[in-house]
Amino acid sequence: MKRPWLLRLILAIGLLLAAAGLWQLSQDGIGFGKLFGKYNWKYLLVMAVAAASLLGYAGGLWLTWSTAGTAAEARLYRIRSRLEQSGWLNWIGLLALGLGVPLVVMVWPFSEVFISLAPRLWLLWLLALPGLVLVQAARPGTSLFRAFLASLLGLGLVTELLTNLPALSASAFSLEWSEGSRYYNASLFAARQVYGTTLPLPILHPTRYFLQSLAFLVPGAGIAFHRLWQVFLWLACNGLAVWALVRRLKLANRFLAGLAAAWVFLFFFQGPIYYHLVLCSVPVLLWFDRNKFLRSLGVVLLASVWAGLSRINWYPAPGLLAATLYLLEERQGERPFWRYLLAPAAWVLAGTGLAFLVNQVYISISGNPPEVFGSALSSPLLWYRLFPNATYGPGLLLASLAAYLPLAAVLAFKLLPGLSRWAPIRLLGLAGVLGAFYAGGVVVSVKIGGGANLHNLDTFILFMAVVAAYIFFDLFTPDREAQPSARRSSPAAAAGLAVAILVAVAMPLTTAASSLSAIPAPKASPDRQAQVLAILQKLIDSNAGNGPVLFITERQLVTFHSLKVTSFEPEYEKVFLMEMVMSGNQAYLSRFHTDLAQHHFSSIVTERMNSNIQDHTYQFSEENNLWVAQVETPVHATYQLTSQFDDLDLDVYTPK
């Protein structure tokens, strides 16, 4: 593709992003200061830079049509030639550029300015242009297109990695809604070591909590280490799956392999795919061999054991991943379709069956009553969350189409000119797997408690990445050779493919940029936290002997021995209690209400209970209202508020 056309596209997109960013900044900044009647100096400074970049993009576009552009290109060439002498230091420069977006967005004083997505995307695109020059200087001969993709992906990777910074803290109190629950559930695998007794194993996501529990092998490790370990799991498990996929592709060009790995990594985090779930794919990607049925069956069964302990919608994933690889790699030949599909059908049925059996075994040995499992199958579906709503602004359909249609367009450009090269059963099989996982993910997403992002499309995301990688790199084995006419690509088709690739690469960066959040100050200073812990300890000690303490929230205070509690209630932990509320498990809730009525607990530690009923203009309004009805109202009827810590959003209740 000729340089001017592609450069014009990059500059035109930059112009649109700069305009959108400037407009959004002008709206967000109203009322933050008195300069020009509305703005403070920080907003005005960033708006000035955005306006300058807008003019710069417009000037750059003009130069691509002007004879003056030749002189500008010559100057840029001289700059790049000097940079080439720096060798690998150019990659350090790209890393430094990559730090620009996260640091500006996350660190004072400009974190309050970049609160919206449009200014973040403008800044990222702006930094990608000098990044392009650095990539070409580091790898002389790299095309403009590949260099710009590398620059975007490099900046996106750094942005995604630094989204984890706010999760690293030594605060004894939870950083967000469900954090303390995760550490408590992980501790159940090490209950004798942590609590001096055996407790029932986790009901939800056992493999996730097993992986987290490995941090308890480090004696005396505090909550800061466990937070670091969880960040490591997010990055390492997804990174391992990415490596397994790229290794399977066997790309000879290491630069292309690196670009592929970076894109898949960012694509996984569009959900995101939870780290314990993505591990189901690793054995299959590494060791599946379509020519060795028994070996492949063993690999599928191994992965299915993990799937059976993970999540119900992942039960068929290992077998279907093997079937997908088979459809991508194995020609149908002269075989009838039923014989061609015999091996993949066996892998799917055996893997899914074993996953179900493993789950039943876990239920029987977990120490929990069977009726508390399978809550996902009885929870109501909130179909309105498919469309724009308070819980998820764009709605599931619009957000998922925006995220995945550009990639679907890339695949269409690659496949359609030579569609007859592949047997229909193979195309239908791949489309069926992707369609089933997309539909299943949408249904799971509209289940009450979900629908705030795309993470329930996790299986679709994984399979879409695998299929896209095979097709894009021409590894989808054809059944017949292409006709000579089909091998030629028109300039319009090539241009369309380039646009689709650029948008498909940019979309995961949108997710990474939107995930950035300012590094928060702790809810309270270390001295204040110590003071609150001392007060809590005194309250707990004063009621000792009147029954166990119920930590609905902040249970990690017991796990990491921030509080000394001789007897605590292992039931009714917030996340699982909410699961029972949403699924309407009346047997479980009746036990909870009876324990409250009988003053079974000496005290209750929980987040603020305001008993506020909400309408659809609030996020998760249905979930909130059920919680008020089934938890907050019964607590208020039987227990009284004894202490309240506003700065930590914490209440303590004792029997009336």
C-alpha positions as CSV (number, residue, x, y, z in Angstrom):
1,M,0.0,0.0,0.0
2,K,1.3,3.4,-0.9
3,R,2.5,5.6,1.9
4,P,0.4,8.7,1.4
5,W,-2.9,6.8,1.5
6,L,-2.1,5.1,4.8
7,L,-0.5,8.2,6.3
8,R,-3.6,10.2,5.5
9,L,-5.8,7.6,7.2
10,I,-3.7,7.7,10.4
11,L,-3.7,11.5,10.4
12,A,-7.5,11.6,9.7
13,I,-8.2,9.3,12.6
14,G,-5.9,11.4,14.7
15,L,-7.8,14.6,13.7
16,L,-11.1,13.0,14.6
17,L,-9.8,11.8,18.0
18,A,-8.3,15.2,18.7
19,A,-11.6,16.9,17.9
20,A,-13.5,14.5,20.1
21,G,-11.0,14.8,22.9
22,L,-11.1,18.6,22.8
23,W,-14.8,18.7,22.9
24,Q,-15.0,16.2,25.8
25,L,-12.4,18.2,27.7
26,S,-14.4,21.4,27.2
27,Q,-17.5,19.6,28.7
28,D,-15.7,17.9,31.6
29,G,-13.8,21.0,32.7
30,I,-16.8,23.2,33.2
31,G,-17.0,24.4,36.8
32,F,-13.5,23.3,37.9
33,G,-12.1,26.8,37.9
34,K,-12.6,30.5,37.1
35,L,-10.3,30.9,34.1
36,F,-12.4,32.0,31.2
37,G,-15.3,31.7,33.6
38,K,-15.3,27.9,33.7
39,Y,-11.9,26.1,33.7
40,N,-8.8,25.7,35.8
41,W,-5.3,25.8,34.5
42,K,-4.9,22.0,34.1
43,Y,-7.9,21.7,31.8
44,L,-6.8,24.8,29.8
45,L,-3.3,23.4,29.3
46,V,-4.5,20.0,28.1
47,M,-7.2,21.6,25.9
48,A,-4.4,23.8,24.4
49,V,-2.3,20.7,23.6
50,A,-5.4,19.0,22.1
51,A,-6.1,22.0,19.9
52,A,-2.5,22.2,18.8
53,S,-2.5,18.5,17.9
54,L,-5.7,19.0,15.9
55,L,-4.0,21.8,13.9
56,G,-1.0,19.5,13.6
57,Y,-3.0,16.7,12.1
58,A,-4.8,19.1,9.8
59,G,-1.4,20.5,8.7
60,G,0.0,17.0,8.2
61,L,-3.0,16.0,6.0
62,W,-2.4,19.2,3.9
63,L,1.3,18.3,3.5
64,T,0.5,14.8,2.1
65,W,-1.2,16.6,-0.8
66,S,1.3,19.5,-1.0
67,T,4.7,19.7,-2.7
68,A,5.9,21.0,0.7
69,G,5.3,17.5,2.0
70,T,8.4,16.2,0.2
71,A,10.6,18.6,2.2
72,A,8.9,17.5,5.4
73,E,9.4,13.9,4.6
74,A,13.1,14.5,3.9
75,R,13.5,16.1,7.4
76,L,11.6,13.2,9.0
77,Y,13.9,10.8,7.2
78,R,17.0,12.6,8.5
79,I,15.6,12.4,12.1
80,R,14.9,8.7,11.7
81,S,18.4,8.1,10.3
82,R,20.0,9.6,13.4
83,L,17.7,7.6,15.6
84,E,18.8,4.4,13.8
85,Q,22.2,4.9,15.3
86,S,20.7,4.4,18.8
87,G,19.7,0.8,18.0
88,W,17.9,-0.9,20.9
89,L,17.5,2.4,22.7
90,N,14.7,3.2,20.4
91,W,12.7,0.4,22.1
92,I,13.4,2.1,25.4
93,G,12.0,5.3,23.9
94,L,8.9,3.4,22.8
95,L,8.5,2.2,26.4
96,A,8.9,5.7,27.7
97,L,6.2,6.9,25.3
98,G,4.0,4.0,26.5
99,L,4.3,5.3,30.1
100,G,2.9,8.6,28.9
101,V,-0.8,7.7,28.8
102,P,-1.0,5.8,32.1
103,L,1.1,8.3,34.0
104,V,-0.9,11.3,32.8
105,V,-4.2,9.5,33.4
106,M,-3.3,7.9,36.8
107,V,-1.1,10.5,38.6
108,W,-1.9,13.9,40.0
109,P,-2.3,16.7,38.8
110,F,-3.8,15.6,35.5
111,S,-5.7,12.5,36.6
112,E,-8.7,14.6,37.3
113,V,-8.6,15.9,33.7
114,F,-8.5,12.6,31.8
115,I,-11.7,11.2,33.3
116,S,-13.3,10.4,29.9
117,L,-12.3,8.0,27.2
118,A,-12.1,10.4,24.3
119,P,-9.2,12.4,25.7
120,R,-7.3,9.2,26.6
121,L,-7.7,7.8,23.1
122,W,-6.5,11.1,21.6
123,L,-3.4,11.1,23.8
124,L,-2.7,7.4,23.0
125,W,-3.0,8.1,19.2
126,L,-0.9,11.2,19.5
127,L,2.0,9.3,21.2
128,A,1.7,6.5,18.6
129,L,3.0,8.8,15.9
130,P,6.5,9.4,17.4
131,G,6.3,5.7,18.4
132,L,6.0,4.8,14.7
133,V,9.3,6.7,14.0
134,L,11.0,4.9,16.9
135,V,9.9,1.5,15.6
136,Q,11.2,2.2,12.1
137,A,14.5,3.4,13.6
138,A,14.8,0.3,15.7
139,R,13.9,-2.0,12.7
140,P,15.0,-0.3,9.5
141,G,12.9,-1.4,6.6
142,T,9.8,-1.9,8.6
143,S,6.8,-0.7,6.6
144,L,4.8,2.3,7.8
145,F,1.8,0.1,8.4
146,R,3.6,-2.5,10.6
147,A,5.5,0.2,12.4
148,F,2.3,2.0,13.4
149,L,0.7,-1.2,14.5
150,A,3.8,-2.0,16.6
151,S,3.7,1.5,18.1
152,L,0.0,1.2,19.0
153,L,0.4,-2.3,20.4
154,G,3.5,-1.3,22.4
155,L,1.7,1.6,24.0
156,G,-1.4,-0.5,24.6
157,L,0.7,-3.2,26.4
158,V,2.2,-0.7,28.7
159,T,-1.2,0.8,29.4
160,E,-2.7,-2.6,30.1
161,L,0.1,-3.5,32.5
162,L,-0.1,-0.3,34.4
163,T,-3.9,-0.7,34.9
164,N,-2.9,-3.0,37.7
165,L,-1.1,-0.3,39.8
166,P,-4.1,0.7,41.8
167,A,-4.5,-2.9,42.9
168,L,-1.1,-2.9,44.7
169,S,-1.6,-1.6,48.2
170,A,-0.8,-2.6,51.8
171,S,-4.2,-1.4,53.1
172,A,-5.8,-3.9,55.5
173,F,-9.2,-3.0,54.2
174,S,-10.8,-3.9,50.9
175,L,-9.9,-1.8,47.9
176,E,-13.2,-2.7,46.1
177,W,-16.5,-4.5,46.5
178,S,-15.4,-8.1,46.3
179,E,-11.7,-8.0,47.0
180,G,-11.8,-9.3,50.6
181,S,-14.1,-12.1,49.6
182,R,-11.5,-13.4,47.1
183,Y,-8.7,-13.6,49.7
184,Y,-11.0,-15.3,52.2
185,N,-12.1,-17.9,49.6
186,A,-8.5,-18.6,48.7
187,S,-7.6,-19.1,52.3
188,L,-10.1,-22.0,52.6
189,F,-7.6,-24.2,50.8
190,A,-5.2,-23.4,53.6
191,A,-7.8,-23.2,56.4
192,R,-5.9,-25.3,58.9
193,Q,-2.8,-23.2,58.5
194,V,-4.7,-19.9,58.6
195,Y,-7.5,-20.6,61.0
196,G,-6.4,-23.7,62.9
197,T,-9.4,-25.7,61.6
198,T,-10.8,-27.2,58.4
199,L,-13.5,-25.3,56.6
200,P,-15.6,-26.1,53.6
201,L,-13.9,-25.4,50.2
202,P,-15.1,-22.6,47.9
203,I,-18.3,-23.0,46.0
204,L,-17.7,-20.4,43.3
205,H,-14.6,-20.6,41.1
206,P,-12.6,-23.2,43.0
207,T,-9.7,-23.1,40.5
208,R,-9.4,-19.3,40.8
209,Y,-9.1,-19.5,44.6
210,F,-6.8,-22.5,44.4
211,L,-4.4,-20.5,42.3
212,Q,-4.7,-17.6,44.8
213,S,-4.2,-19.9,47.7
214,L,-0.6,-20.7,46.5
215,A,0.4,-17.4,48.0
216,F,-0.3,-18.9,51.5
217,L,2.7,-21.1,50.9
218,V,4.8,-18.1,51.7
219,P,4.9,-18.0,55.6
220,G,3.7,-14.7,57.0
221,A,2.9,-13.1,53.7
222,G,0.6,-10.2,54.2
223,I,-2.2,-8.8,52.0
224,A,0.2,-6.7,49.9
225,F,1.9,-9.8,48.8
226,H,-1.4,-11.5,48.0
227,R,-2.4,-8.5,45.9
228,L,0.8,-8.7,44.0
229,W,0.3,-12.4,43.5
230,Q,-3.1,-11.9,42.0
231,V,-1.7,-9.3,39.6
232,F,0.9,-11.8,38.6
233,L,-1.8,-14.5,38.0
234,W,-3.7,-12.1,35.7
235,L,-0.6,-11.4,33.6
236,A,1.1,-14.7,33.7
237,C,-1.9,-17.0,33.0
238,N,-3.1,-14.9,30.1
239,G,0.5,-14.5,28.9
240,L,0.9,-18.3,29.0
241,A,-2.2,-18.8,26.9
242,V,-1.0,-16.2,24.4
243,W,2.5,-17.8,24.2
244,A,0.8,-21.3,23.6
245,L,-1.3,-19.9,20.8
246,V,1.6,-18.0,19.1
247,R,3.9,-21.0,19.5
248,R,1.3,-23.2,17.7
249,L,1.2,-20.7,14.8
250,K,4.9,-21.3,14.1
251,L,5.4,-17.9,12.5
252,A,8.8,-17.6,11.0
253,N,8.9,-13.8,11.3
254,R,9.6,-13.0,15.0
255,F,8.5,-9.4,14.6
256,L,5.1,-10.6,13.3
257,A,5.0,-13.2,16.1
258,G,5.6,-10.4,18.6
259,L,2.8,-8.3,17.1
260,A,0.4,-11.2,17.2
261,A,1.2,-12.0,20.8
262,A,0.7,-8.4,21.9
263,W,-2.6,-8.1,20.1
264,V,-4.0,-11.4,21.5
265,F,-2.9,-10.4,25.0
266,L,-4.8,-7.1,24.7
267,F,-7.7,-8.9,23.0
268,F,-8.1,-11.3,25.9
269,F,-8.4,-8.3,28.3
270,Q,-11.3,-7.0,26.3
271,G,-13.4,-9.3,28.4
272,P,-11.4,-9.9,30.3
273,I,-10.9,-13.6,30.3
274,Y,-10.4,-14.6,34.0
275,Y,-7.0,-16.1,34.6
276,H,-8.2,-19.4,36.0
277,L,-10.4,-20.0,33.0
278,V,-7.9,-19.2,30.2
279,L,-5.7,-22.0,31.6
280,C,-8.2,-24.5,30.2
281,S,-6.8,-23.7,26.7
282,V,-3.1,-24.1,27.4
283,P,-2.7,-27.9,27.3
284,V,-4.9,-28.1,24.1
285,L,-3.0,-25.3,22.3
286,L,0.4,-26.9,23.3
287,W,-0.2,-30.6,22.8
288,F,-3.2,-31.2,20.6
289,D,-2.3,-33.2,17.5
290,R,-5.1,-33.8,14.9
291,N,-3.2,-36.9,13.7
292,K,-2.9,-38.5,17.1
293,F,-6.4,-39.3,18.4
294,L,-5.6,-40.8,21.7
295,R,-2.9,-38.3,22.6
296,S,-5.4,-35.5,21.8
297,L,-8.1,-37.2,23.8
298,G,-5.7,-37.3,26.8
299,V,-5.0,-33.6,26.4
300,V,-8.7,-32.7,26.2
301,L,-9.4,-34.8,29.3
302,L,-6.6,-33.2,31.2
303,A,-7.9,-29.7,30.4
304,S,-11.5,-30.8,31.1
305,V,-10.6,-31.7,34.7
306,W,-9.6,-28.1,35.2
307,A,-12.7,-26.9,33.3
308,G,-15.0,-29.0,35.5
309,L,-13.6,-27.3,38.6
310,S,-13.9,-23.8,37.1
311,R,-17.2,-22.8,35.6
312,I,-20.2,-24.6,34.0
313,N,-20.0,-22.8,30.6
314,W,-16.4,-23.8,30.3
315,Y,-17.1,-27.6,30.5
316,P,-17.2,-28.1,26.7
317,A,-14.4,-25.6,26.0
318,P,-11.4,-28.0,25.9
319,G,-13.1,-30.4,23.6
320,L,-14.5,-27.7,21.4
321,L,-11.1,-26.0,21.2
322,A,-9.6,-29.3,20.0
323,A,-12.5,-29.6,17.5
324,T,-11.8,-26.0,16.3
325,L,-8.1,-26.7,15.8
326,Y,-9.1,-29.8,13.9
327,L,-11.5,-27.9,11.6
328,L,-8.7,-25.3,11.0
329,E,-5.9,-27.7,10.3
330,E,-7.5,-30.9,8.8
331,R,-8.9,-31.1,5.3
332,Q,-12.2,-33.0,4.8
333,G,-10.9,-34.7,1.7
334,E,-13.2,-37.4,0.3
335,R,-14.7,-38.4,3.7
336,P,-18.4,-37.9,4.3
337,F,-19.1,-35.2,6.8
338,W,-20.1,-37.6,9.6
339,R,-16.8,-39.5,9.4
340,Y,-14.8,-36.3,9.2
341,L,-16.5,-35.1,12.4
342,L,-16.2,-38.4,14.3
343,A,-13.0,-37.6,16.1
344,P,-13.9,-34.0,17.2
345,A,-17.3,-35.2,18.3
346,A,-15.6,-37.8,20.6
347,W,-13.3,-35.1,22.1
348,V,-16.2,-32.8,22.8
349,L,-18.4,-35.5,24.4
350,A,-15.6,-37.1,26.4
351,G,-14.3,-33.7,27.7
352,T,-17.7,-32.3,28.6
353,G,-18.7,-35.5,30.3
354,L,-15.5,-35.7,32.4
355,A,-15.9,-32.0,33.3
356,F,-19.4,-32.7,34.6
357,L,-18.2,-35.7,36.6
358,V,-15.3,-33.8,38.1
359,N,-17.7,-31.1,39.2
360,Q,-19.9,-33.7,40.9
361,V,-16.9,-35.2,42.7
362,Y,-15.9,-31.7,43.9
363,I,-19.4,-31.0,45.2
364,S,-19.3,-34.3,47.2
365,I,-15.9,-33.5,48.8
366,S,-16.2,-29.8,49.3
367,G,-18.0,-29.9,52.6
368,N,-20.9,-27.9,51.3
369,P,-24.6,-28.9,50.9
370,P,-25.3,-29.8,47.2
371,E,-28.2,-27.4,47.0
372,V,-25.9,-24.3,47.2
373,F,-24.2,-25.2,43.9
374,G,-25.6,-24.4,40.4
375,S,-27.0,-21.0,41.4
376,A,-26.3,-19.7,37.9
377,L,-28.9,-22.0,36.5
378,S,-31.7,-20.5,38.6
379,S,-30.9,-16.8,38.5
380,P,-33.3,-14.5,36.6
381,L,-32.3,-12.9,33.2
382,L,-32.4,-9.1,32.7
383,W,-32.7,-8.8,29.0
384,Y,-32.9,-5.0,29.0
385,R,-29.1,-5.0,29.7
386,L,-28.6,-6.0,26.1
387,F,-29.3,-2.3,25.3
388,P,-28.0,1.0,26.8
389,N,-28.6,1.1,30.5
390,A,-27.3,2.5,33.8
391,T,-25.4,-0.7,34.7
392,Y,-23.4,-0.7,31.4
393,G,-23.8,2.5,29.3
394,P,-23.6,1.1,25.8
395,G,-25.4,-2.2,26.6
396,L,-24.0,-5.6,25.9
397,L,-25.0,-5.8,22.2
398,L,-23.6,-2.5,21.1
399,A,-20.4,-2.9,23.2
400,S,-19.8,-6.5,21.9
401,L,-20.5,-5.5,18.3
402,A,-18.1,-2.5,18.5
403,A,-15.4,-4.8,20.1
404,Y,-15.6,-7.7,17.7
405,L,-17.1,-6.6,14.3
406,P,-13.8,-5.0,13.2
407,L,-12.1,-8.4,13.6
408,A,-15.0,-10.1,11.8
409,A,-14.5,-7.6,9.0
410,V,-10.8,-8.6,8.8
411,L,-11.8,-12.3,8.6
412,A,-14.3,-11.5,5.9
413,F,-11.7,-9.7,3.8
414,K,-9.4,-12.7,4.1
415,L,-12.0,-15.4,3.5
416,L,-14.6,-14.2,1.1
417,P,-12.4,-13.9,-2.1
418,G,-11.6,-17.6,-1.9
419,L,-14.5,-19.0,0.1
420,S,-14.9,-22.0,-2.2
421,R,-11.5,-23.3,-1.1
422,W,-12.9,-24.7,2.1
423,A,-15.4,-27.4,2.6
424,P,-18.8,-26.1,3.8
425,I,-18.8,-28.4,6.8
426,R,-15.6,-26.8,8.1
427,L,-16.9,-23.2,7.6
428,L,-20.2,-24.1,9.2
429,G,-18.5,-25.8,12.1
430,L,-16.3,-22.8,12.9
431,A,-19.3,-20.4,12.6
432,G,-21.4,-22.7,14.8
433,V,-18.8,-22.8,17.6
434,L,-18.3,-19.0,17.5
435,G,-22.0,-18.4,17.3
436,A,-22.9,-20.8,20.1
437,F,-20.2,-19.2,22.4
438,Y,-21.4,-15.7,21.6
439,A,-25.0,-16.5,22.2
440,G,-24.1,-18.4,25.4
441,G,-22.0,-15.5,26.6
442,V,-24.8,-13.0,26.0
443,V,-27.3,-15.1,28.0
444,V,-24.8,-15.5,30.9
445,S,-24.2,-11.7,30.7
446,V,-27.8,-10.8,31.2
447,K,-28.1,-13.0,34.3
448,I,-28.7,-10.9,37.3
449,G,-25.4,-9.8,38.8
450,G,-23.8,-9.5,35.3
451,G,-23.9,-7.3,32.3
452,A,-21.4,-4.6,33.4
453,N,-18.7,-5.6,30.9
454,L,-17.9,-8.4,28.4
455,H,-16.2,-10.9,30.6
456,N,-19.0,-13.4,30.3
457,L,-18.1,-13.6,26.6
458,D,-14.8,-15.2,27.6
459,T,-15.1,-18.4,25.7
460,F,-16.1,-16.5,22.6
461,I,-13.1,-14.2,23.0
462,L,-10.7,-17.1,23.3
463,F,-12.1,-19.0,20.3
464,M,-12.4,-15.8,18.2
465,A,-8.7,-15.1,18.8
466,V,-7.7,-18.6,17.8
467,V,-9.8,-18.6,14.6
468,A,-8.7,-15.1,13.7
469,A,-5.0,-15.9,14.1
470,Y,-5.2,-19.0,11.9
471,I,-7.1,-17.1,9.2
472,F,-5.1,-13.9,9.3
473,F,-1.8,-15.7,8.9
474,D,-3.1,-18.0,6.2
475,L,-2.9,-21.1,8.4
476,F,-6.5,-22.2,7.8
477,T,-5.7,-25.3,5.7
478,P,-7.7,-25.1,2.4
479,D,-9.4,-28.2,0.9
480,R,-8.5,-27.0,-2.6
481,E,-6.1,-24.5,-4.2
482,A,-7.3,-21.1,-5.1
483,Q,-8.2,-20.1,-8.6
484,P,-5.6,-17.6,-10.1
485,S,-8.2,-14.9,-10.3
486,A,-9.0,-15.3,-6.5
487,R,-5.3,-14.8,-5.6
488,R,-5.2,-11.2,-6.9
489,S,-6.4,-8.6,-4.5
490,S,-7.9,-5.3,-5.8
491,P,-6.5,-2.0,-4.4
492,A,-9.9,-1.3,-2.9
493,A,-9.9,-4.7,-1.1
494,A,-6.4,-4.2,0.1
495,A,-7.4,-0.7,1.4
496,G,-10.4,-2.1,3.1
497,L,-8.4,-4.9,4.8
498,A,-5.9,-2.3,6.0
499,V,-8.6,-0.2,7.6
500,A,-10.2,-3.2,9.2
501,I,-6.9,-4.4,10.6
502,L,-6.2,-0.9,12.0
503,V,-9.5,-0.7,13.7
504,A,-9.4,-4.3,15.0
505,V,-5.9,-3.6,16.5
506,A,-7.1,-0.3,18.0
507,M,-10.3,-1.7,19.7
508,P,-8.5,-3.6,22.5
509,L,-6.5,-0.4,23.2
510,T,-9.9,1.3,23.9
511,T,-10.5,-1.2,26.6
512,A,-7.1,-0.7,28.1
513,A,-7.4,3.0,28.1
514,S,-10.9,3.0,29.7
515,S,-9.6,0.6,32.4
516,L,-7.1,3.1,33.7
517,S,-8.0,4.7,37.0
518,A,-6.3,7.3,39.1
519,I,-4.1,5.7,41.8
520,P,-6.4,6.1,44.8
521,A,-5.4,7.3,48.1
522,P,-6.2,4.7,50.8
523,K,-9.6,4.9,52.4
524,A,-7.8,6.0,55.5
525,S,-4.3,6.6,56.6
526,P,-2.3,3.8,58.2
527,D,-2.8,5.5,61.6
528,R,-6.5,5.7,61.1
529,Q,-6.7,2.1,60.0
530,A,-4.8,1.0,63.1
531,Q,-7.2,3.1,65.2
532,V,-10.3,1.5,63.6
533,L,-8.8,-2.0,63.9
534,A,-8.2,-1.3,67.7
535,I,-11.8,-0.2,68.1
536,L,-13.1,-3.3,66.2
537,Q,-10.9,-5.6,68.3
538,K,-12.3,-4.0,71.5
539,L,-15.9,-4.4,70.2
540,I,-15.3,-8.0,69.2
541,D,-13.6,-8.9,72.5
542,S,-16.4,-7.3,74.6
543,N,-19.0,-9.6,72.9
544,A,-16.8,-12.7,72.9
545,G,-18.7,-15.8,74.2
546,N,-22.0,-14.6,72.9
547,G,-21.6,-16.3,69.6
548,P,-19.4,-16.2,66.5
549,V,-18.7,-12.9,64.7
550,L,-20.2,-12.6,61.3
551,F,-18.0,-10.8,58.8
552,I,-20.3,-10.2,55.9
553,T,-17.6,-8.0,54.5
554,E,-13.9,-7.4,55.3
555,R,-13.4,-11.0,56.2
556,Q,-9.7,-10.7,55.1
557,L,-9.1,-8.9,58.4
558,V,-9.4,-12.3,60.0
559,T,-7.5,-14.1,57.2
560,F,-4.5,-11.9,57.6
561,H,-4.8,-11.7,61.4
562,S,-5.4,-8.0,61.4
563,L,-8.0,-8.9,64.0
564,K,-7.9,-11.7,66.5
565,V,-11.2,-13.5,66.5
566,T,-11.7,-16.7,68.5
567,S,-14.9,-17.7,66.7
568,F,-16.1,-16.4,63.4
569,E,-19.0,-17.5,61.2
570,P,-17.9,-19.2,58.0
571,E,-21.3,-18.8,56.3
572,Y,-22.9,-15.7,54.8
573,E,-19.9,-14.1,53.3
574,K,-20.9,-11.2,51.1
575,V,-20.3,-12.5,47.5
576,F,-21.8,-15.9,48.1
577,L,-24.7,-14.4,50.2
578,M,-25.4,-12.1,47.2
579,E,-25.3,-15.1,44.9
580,M,-27.9,-16.9,47.0
581,V,-30.0,-13.7,47.1
582,M,-29.9,-13.3,43.3
583,S,-30.7,-17.0,42.7
584,G,-33.5,-17.0,45.3
585,N,-32.2,-19.9,47.3
586,Q,-34.9,-19.8,50.0
587,A,-33.4,-22.7,52.0
588,Y,-30.1,-20.9,52.4
589,L,-31.8,-17.5,53.1
590,S,-34.2,-19.0,55.6
591,R,-31.2,-20.3,57.6
592,F,-29.7,-16.8,57.5
593,H,-32.9,-15.2,58.7
594,T,-33.3,-17.7,61.4
595,D,-29.8,-17.2,62.7
596,L,-30.5,-13.4,62.7
597,A,-33.7,-13.9,64.6
598,Q,-32.1,-16.1,67.2
599,H,-29.2,-13.7,67.7
600,H,-26.7,-16.4,66.7
601,F,-24.0,-13.8,66.0
602,S,-22.3,-11.8,68.7
603,S,-21.7,-9.0,66.3
604,I,-21.9,-8.4,62.5
605,V,-19.3,-6.5,60.5
606,T,-20.5,-5.2,57.2
607,E,-20.4,-2.4,54.7
608,R,-22.8,0.5,55.1
609,M,-26.4,-0.6,55.1
610,N,-28.6,2.3,53.9
611,S,-31.7,0.2,52.9
612,N,-32.1,2.5,49.8
613,I,-34.4,1.1,47.1
614,Q,-33.3,2.1,43.7
615,D,-34.9,2.4,40.2
616,H,-33.3,1.6,36.8
617,T,-31.4,4.9,36.8
618,Y,-28.9,3.3,39.2
619,Q,-26.3,0.6,38.4
620,F,-27.3,-2.9,39.5
621,S,-30.6,-1.6,40.9
622,E,-32.2,-5.1,40.9
623,E,-29.3,-6.6,42.8
624,N,-29.4,-3.7,45.3
625,N,-33.1,-4.1,45.9
626,L,-32.9,-7.8,46.5
627,W,-30.0,-7.3,48.9
628,V,-32.0,-4.7,50.8
629,A,-35.0,-7.0,51.1
630,Q,-33.2,-10.2,51.9
631,V,-30.2,-9.0,53.9
632,E,-30.3,-5.4,55.1
633,T,-34.0,-5.3,56.3
634,P,-33.7,-8.6,58.3
635,V,-30.4,-7.4,59.9
636,H,-32.0,-4.0,60.9
637,A,-35.0,-5.9,62.3
638,T,-32.9,-8.0,64.7
639,Y,-29.6,-6.2,65.2
640,Q,-28.8,-2.6,66.1
641,L,-26.0,-0.3,64.7
642,T,-23.3,0.0,67.4
643,S,-20.4,1.6,65.6
644,Q,-20.0,3.3,62.2
645,F,-16.8,4.2,60.4
646,D,-17.8,6.6,57.6
647,D,-14.3,6.9,56.1
648,L,-14.1,3.1,55.7
649,D,-17.7,2.5,54.7
650,L,-18.0,0.1,57.6
651,D,-20.7,-0.7,60.2
652,V,-20.8,-2.9,63.2
653,Y,-24.1,-4.4,64.5
654,T,-24.9,-6.1,67.8
655,P,-28.1,-7.9,68.9
656,K,-31.1,-5.8,69.9
